[in-house]
Amino acid sequence: MAQAKKKGPERAEIGFSGGQVAAVRMTAKQMTDLRKALDGGEGWHDLETEDGQLSVDLAKVAFIRVAATDQRIGFSDA
């Protein structure tokens, strides 16, 4: 029997001008909040991730990439 997937934090990458990339896990709400902050323009945005707090300079963000599917290792019952 297939089990319903929990909707937990998603894997994402935040790319910055200059080429640096920060890999993070965040909830859908945190992603929405980050995108709203980016629409606002400049300044700093504090992002709570599973690994701790990340302060992002919004003026330096070049892209956000969200993983399309969960990465799994091993066997699955799907």
N, C-alpha and C positions, 0 to 999 in steps of 0.2 A: 504494500500500500504506500502510495506516495504521500509524503508529509508536506504540509505547507511550509514554505520558506519563511524564515524570520526576516523581517526587513530591518536589518541592522545598519551599521556604518558602511558606507561605500568607499572603495578605494578611488583616490583621485590624485592627480598630479597638478601642481601649480607651477607654471613656467614663468620665468622672469626675463626681462630684457637683460642681455648679457649671457644667457644660456643656462643659468642655474635652474634646477627643477627640484621642488620639494614634494615628496610622496607622502600623502596623508590619508587617514581614514576619517570620514566625517558623516554625520547624519544628513538626511535630505533637508532638514530645517537649517542646519549649518551651511549647507551648500546654497540654499536660497538666500540666507543672510549675507553670505559672501558676495553673491551676484548682485544683490541690492547695493551693497557697499561699493562694488566696482562701478555700478551705474552712477553713484554719487561722485565718483571722481578720485580725488586725491586724499592723502592722509594715511593713517595707519588703521588696520583692522585686526583685532585680536580674535584668533580662531582657536577654540578648544578642540583638540583632537584626542584620539585614544592615547597618543604618546605624550601629551602635555599641551601647553599653550604655545601657539605659533603667532607671532606678530608679523603681519604682512604689510609692506609698503605698497599701497594700491596703485600708485603711479608707475610702479615697476612690473606689474603683472602683465604678461604677454598672452597667456592662455590658461585655461583650466581643462584638463582632460579627465573624464570620468570613465572608469572601467566599465565595459559593456556587460561582462558576466563575472560571476564569482570565479576565482581561481581555486582549483581543487587539486589535491594530491591524493592519489590512492583510488580506491574503488568508491563507487556511488551506487545507491539503490534506485536511481532514476531510470 
